[in-house]
Amino acid sequence: MFTPSKPHLRWYRFLNDTGNPEGLGTELLETLVKMALTKEEEIKLKTYDGDLSRLGSAERFLKAVLDIPLAFKRIEAMLYRANFETEVNYLRKSFQTLEVCPFLYSMSCFLLHFVLRRYKLINQLFTFIRQQVRN
């Protein structure tokens, strides 16, 4: 079995053993999700029986990742867990905004009513002035 090189060893252990996203950054997890293979690529790598040293480092790495059951699904789940708190905070702020909206709506209705009443008053004033000027 392929043993990952030192730079890859840290997250390889996370994927294979714990599935814990805290040790990996969201940036690395997003990069790994983007590396997901198509079915055709996956079949080609799984069925490769030749000498692993003839493969490039990226292909050897991906072949090792394919040995981990549901590796890319695990990465997606880890990314979801890593972003969960941020998403919840964003939704909380959005809901707080929605809770303030009825207040803003009532204030805007009040302001609109105020402006329209003033407009009506000003319009009546100008109408009165025009009539006075004509007479």
ChimeraX attribute file (.defattr): number of C-alpha atoms within 10 A of each C-alpha:
attribute: neighborCount
match mode: 1-to-1
recipient: residues
	/A:1	7
	/A:2	11
	/A:3	11
	/A:4	17
	/A:5	11
	/A:6	9
	/A:7	8
	/A:8	11
	/A:9	12
	/A:10	13
	/A:11	21
	/A:12	21
	/A:13	13
	/A:14	17
	/A:15	21
	/A:16	15
	/A:17	10
	/A:18	10
	/A:19	18
	/A:20	19
	/A:21	21
	/A:22	12
	/A:23	11
	/A:24	16
	/A:25	13
	/A:26	17
	/A:27	10
	/A:28	13
	/A:29	21
	/A:30	15
	/A:31	11
	/A:32	15
	/A:33	17
	/A:34	11
	/A:35	11
	/A:36	16
	/A:37	14
	/A:38	9
	/A:39	9
	/A:40	9
	/A:41	11
	/A:42	14
	/A:43	12
	/A:44	12
	/A:45	18
	/A:46	14
	/A:47	9
	/A:48	11
	/A:49	8
	/A:50	8
	/A:51	7
	/A:52	14
	/A:53	8
	/A:54	9
	/A:55	14
	/A:56	10
	/A:57	13
	/A:58	9
	/A:59	13
	/A:60	18
	/A:61	17
	/A:62	18
	/A:63	21
	/A:64	18
	/A:65	18
	/A:66	17
	/A:67	13
	/A:68	14
	/A:69	11
	/A:70	11
	/A:71	20
	/A:72	20
	/A:73	12
	/A:74	18
	/A:75	23
	/A:76	17
	/A:77	16
	/A:78	23
	/A:79	23
	/A:80	16
	/A:81	16
	/A:82	19
	/A:83	13
	/A:84	12
	/A:85	11
	/A:86	11
	/A:87	13
	/A:88	11
	/A:89	11
	/A:90	12
	/A:91	12
	/A:92	12
	/A:93	12
	/A:94	12
	/A:95	12
	/A:96	11
	/A:97	12
	/A:98	12
	/A:99	11
	/A:100	11
	/A:101	12
	/A:102	11
	/A:103	11
	/A:104	13
	/A:105	11
	/A:106	11
	/A:107	12
	/A:108	12
	/A:109	12
	/A:110	12
	/A:111	12
	/A:112	12
	/A:113	12
	/A:114	12
	/A:115	12
	/A:116	12
	/A:117	12
	/A:118	12
	/A:119	12
	/A:120	12
	/A:121	12
	/A:122	12
	/A:123	12
	/A:124	12
	/A:125	12
	/A:126	12
	/A:127	12
	/A:128	11
	/A:129	12
	/A:130	11
	/A:131	10
	/A:132	9
	/A:133	8
	/A:134	6
	/A:135	6
